[in-house]
Amino acid sequence: MAVPVSQAWTVATYILKQKLSGRKRFPLVTMLEPLFRCNLACAGCGKIQYPAHILKQELSPEECFRAVEEAGAPMVSIPGGEPLLHPQIAEIVAGLVERKKYVYMCTNALLLKEKLHLFKPSKYLSFSVHLDGQREHHDFSVCREGGYDIAVEGIKAAVAAGFRVTTNTTLFDGADPNSVRAFFDELMQLGVEGMMVAPGYTYEKAPDQKHFLGRARSRRLFRAILSNRKQAWKFNASPMYMEFLMGKREFTCTPWGMPAYSVFGWQKPCYLLQDGYADTFNELIETTDWNNYGTESGNPKCANCMVHSGYEASGAYYTFSSWKGFAETAMATLFSKYEDRGALDLLNEPIKPAHAPLVQIGASAEARAEQKHETVA
Ligand code: SF4
């Protein structure tokens, strides 16, 4: 298992309690975005294209604690932006750990090594390092040469200091499944606790619109990557969600499973779309027309979506909805090899590399200034 038993137990009992209490829509992970500012400008990111006055804004620690307590989810993911750029990030993380929340602090790890001393190892804290593939692929994906090597240094330092470290990988069209499998080997050798992987979401604001995967291509790619699994690979994701990515099962979206809170408030309906904001979590749940979302709704913005924030909770909720779901999850955990000859054939198919010259696509003046400053520092 790629998470501590105490975390798995906390999550399982939380979901069962919500179900027994008859709560229809409840969150699994609060996505807390304390800022949108970043020291990278990735081509597939839709979060950093805000005007400068928005990029300068930050949530205070008190605002973060209030949002997390309001939602009540047992896990908190802190994406962004780059959370390590927040001047009070250590205080925010410490406050969440004190509240016994399992925190995944998402980072591109450019600053991880130098800021590690601000944090204390805890079973409640994981650094979730964004790495999109082997060196060349990651550097291309984040539009920063040398980004992979810096992130790996950060991972090594965090593992050596006793921190829990996981990775978060987003795949786009042109991903080479053999390279991704070799990348998994590299990550496990670095000592990471578990890996997360998902297809990129087609952000309307992302500068590079050409390389997002459609659903059929996503399933084909994930079948090639995740079948015939090596025993050493550990994944930090619901086994049901991973079967969904491989095309082995269907789920409907659970957009309220990972609600997002940022300087704008609670984002409707999910981490990815921006159809308005609510001041409170209850208002988000009660005033969002949930029927308008999910691939089955016919909403074109949801057509190709297979991302964690919509479907990971669907997998986790399925596990605890029935004995059947529980038994299927147990089987998927115990027999996780997924032998598949057809998937081996997919690994031999030629791929069309999506690489072009490495550039800082759409980097805002502010992001470039931050990057320059961090490099000099
Ligand atoms: S399918 Fe769900 S998670 Fe994906 S964009 Fe639509 S509402 Fe959001």
Residues whose N, C-alpha, C, O or C-beta is under 5 A from the ligand:
A	BS01	SF4	C253 P255 C270 L272 Y293 G294 T295 K301 C302 C305 S309 G310
